[in-house]
Amino acid sequence: MHTDPITPPPAKRRGQRGPREQMADALRALADGKGRITRHSEKSWASITFAGARHRLEIVFEGEDAVEAGECFIAFLPEHEFAIRGQLVADAAVVEASSTTQPPKLSVTCEVLLLEES
């Protein structure tokens, strides 16, 4: 009698990143690598037809070049096309921004609504 060994389900690959990490990576890229995420909170969100999470992030830009990148980040975030596996970005907006000139620093708080793709 021949029996085939049971093949275990494939394990999650080490280093595989979920939607939260992918979104944070996408925001860092939009910030040209010059913004540092200092806070990231997530709250479940659902409607009759969709489920997902609302993310709130604080990103700090320090130095003249970084502040300039932060200003571009503010301008481009609402229309940015995200590519996050299994997710749709339903909304992305800057909800607060504050800056200082000496030293040059810009703090940006943004919210991103991620919805699970059906």
C-alpha positions in Angstrom: 0.0 0.0 0.0 1.4 3.4 -1.0 0.6 6.5 1.0 1.5 10.0 0.1 3.0 12.1 2.9 0.7 14.9 4.0 2.1 18.2 2.7 1.7 21.0 5.3 0.2 24.2 4.0 2.8 26.7 2.9 4.1 28.8 5.8 3.9 32.5 5.6 7.2 33.6 4.1 9.6 35.3 6.5 9.6 39.0 5.8 6.2 38.9 4.0 4.5 42.2 4.9 0.8 42.7 5.6 -1.3 45.7 4.4 -0.3 47.9 7.4 3.4 47.5 6.6 2.8 47.9 2.9 0.9 51.1 3.4 3.6 52.5 5.7 6.2 51.6 3.0 4.1 53.3 0.3 3.8 56.5 2.5 7.6 56.5 3.1 8.1 56.2 -0.6 5.7 59.1 -1.3 7.7 61.1 1.2 10.8 60.4 -0.8 12.3 58.5 2.1 12.7 61.7 4.0 9.8 61.3 6.5 9.9 59.3 9.7 6.7 57.7 10.9 6.5 58.4 14.6 2.9 57.1 15.2 0.7 54.6 13.5 -2.7 53.6 14.9 -5.3 51.5 13.2 -9.1 51.1 13.9 -11.4 48.6 12.3 -13.9 50.1 9.9 -16.9 48.5 8.2 -20.0 49.4 6.2 -22.8 47.1 4.8 -20.6 46.3 1.8 -17.0 46.9 2.8 -14.6 46.0 5.7 -11.2 47.4 6.4 -9.3 49.7 8.7 -8.8 53.4 9.2 -5.1 54.2 9.7 -3.8 57.4 11.3 -0.2 58.2 11.0 2.1 61.0 12.1 5.1 61.6 9.9 7.9 64.0 10.8 10.1 65.7 8.3 13.3 67.2 9.7 15.7 69.5 7.8 15.2 71.7 4.8 15.2 69.0 2.2 12.9 66.8 4.3 10.5 69.7 4.8 10.4 70.3 1.1 9.6 66.6 0.6 6.9 66.9 3.2 5.3 69.7 1.4 5.2 67.6 -1.7 3.8 64.7 0.3 0.9 67.0 1.5 0.2 68.0 -2.1 0.3 64.6 -3.6 -1.3 62.3 -0.9 -5.0 62.8 -1.8 -4.5 61.7 -5.4 -1.8 59.1 -4.9 -2.4 55.7 -6.5 -1.5 53.1 -3.9 -0.6 49.5 -4.8 -1.3 47.4 -1.7 -1.9 43.7 -2.2 -5.5 42.7 -1.5 -6.5 46.3 -0.4 -8.1 49.4 -1.9 -7.3 52.8 -0.6 -10.8 54.5 -0.4 -9.5 57.7 1.1 -6.2 59.4 2.0 -6.0 62.8 3.5 -3.8 65.1 5.5 -5.8 66.0 8.6 -3.2 68.2 10.4 0.2 69.8 9.7 2.5 72.0 11.7 5.9 73.3 11.1 8.8 75.3 12.6 11.5 77.2 10.8 14.4 76.9 13.3 15.1 74.0 13.1 13.2 73.2 9.9 10.6 70.6 10.9 7.2 69.6 9.5 4.8 67.2 11.3 2.0 65.8 9.2 -0.9 63.7 10.4 -2.7 61.8 7.8 -5.6 59.3 7.7 -5.9 56.4 5.2 -8.9 54.2 4.8 -7.9 50.7 3.6 -10.7 48.4 2.4 -10.3 44.7 1.8 -10.6 43.8 -1.9 -13.4 41.3 -2.6 
